[in-house]
Amino acid sequence: MKKYFVFLFLAFAVLLAPAQNNKLAQTGLKFLNVATDPRAEGMGEAVTSVEGTSTSLFFNPAGMARMQSTVQADFGNTQWIADIKHYYGSIAIATPNDEYGVFGFTFQSVNYGEMFRTVRADNADGYMDMGTFTPIAFSLGAGYARALSDRFSIGARIAYNIQDLGEGFNQVDINNNPIASANRVEVFSFDFGMFYKTGLKSLNFAASVKNFSKEVTYQREGFQLPLMFRIGLSANVMDFLFDGKDVDPLLISVDAINARDYPETVNAGVEYVFMKTLSLRAGYMFGYDEQNYTAGIGLQSTFEGVGIGLDYAYTPFGVFGNVNRFSIQMFF
C-alpha cells in the first residue's frame, strides 16, 4: 500500500509543479515561508527529509511521525530584515505506543511595528496625515503524522491564516473626507508530506507540498499563497564510514525546491552532533539573490527527565544585513 501512497503523492506534486512559476513575485502572505526554526535555517533549510520534532510541521509534517519523545514543544523568534520580528511555536504529542500517530499544533505571528499612513490631498503638502497603523499577520495550524510501516510515513497540516494591512483610503465622500476600506484577508492553507526510509543505511527520501490554498483578494487584486514543492535526501554519513560503530552522527541533507513565486533552488546542509549535546550546523542555499551560506549551533541536555534545548542560527542577507534566529525546546 505504501507504494501507492508514494505514487499518488508524487503524481499530485508533478501536476502542481508546471503551474508554479506563472506568477513570479506575485504571491501574498509571504510570512508563511519565512523559516523560523534555527536548526532548519542553520542547515540551509534543507530539512525535508530530516526526521525531527514538532517543527517538522513547518517543512514536512511527515517528519514528526517517529518523534523520539512523547511531548515536544518549540518556541522561538527571528530578527528579520527591516526590524521585522517573527515569532513561532509548535508542539507535538505522540499517542501511546504511537497507536494513533502524532498530533501537532503551530502558530506564527509577525510584528511589523508602527507605520505612518497618508493619503493624497489637494493642499500645500500634497497629502493628508492619517496617523499610524500596525499591520497584522498571524497563522494557527493543526497537523497529524503517522508511520504506516517501519519505513513509510505520511503527514498533513491545516492552517488558518490572517493578514491585515490596515484600513485603506482611496475614496472620498461628498465633503471630500476619506472613506476607509478594509485590507484584510483570511484563508485556510494545507500542507502535505511523505517520508520514506530507503533501507540503505540511514538514507532517507521525502517530499512535501506547502501552502496549497484558494486564491485570495485584496479589494480588486487577486493573488495566491506562496505554494512550494520540496523533495529531499539525507543520510548520516558515519553509517557508511563506520558500519555498526557508535560514533557521533554527521548528517548531510539536500533539498530541491520548486516555488510558485521564484525560480527553482537547491539547499544543502550539514549537522554534526557531539556527545548528544553540542550541535554544529552549516548550509548553503543555491539560486537565491541575497542569501547563500548559513550557520548555526545548538545545545541540548536533560534535567530530571525533562529535556531542554537551545538553538541559534545566523544568516547573512546581502544588502538587508544579517538575520538572527533563536529558539528553546522542551521534550519529555
Protein Blocks (a to p, Z undefined) as FASTA:
>chain_A
ZZmmmmmmmmmmmmmmmmmmmmghiaghklmmmcfblklmmnoopaklgccdfklmmmom
mlmmmcfbfbdcdddddddehhiacdddddddddehhlnopaddddddddebjadddddd
ddfkopacebjaddddddddddddddfbfkbccddddddddddebjadfbdcfkopacdd
ddddddddddddddddehiajaccddddehiacdddehjaccdddddddddddddfklmm
mghiacddddddddddddfkbccdddddddddehhlaccdddddehiakbcbdcdddddd
deehiacddddddddehjnopaddddddddZZ
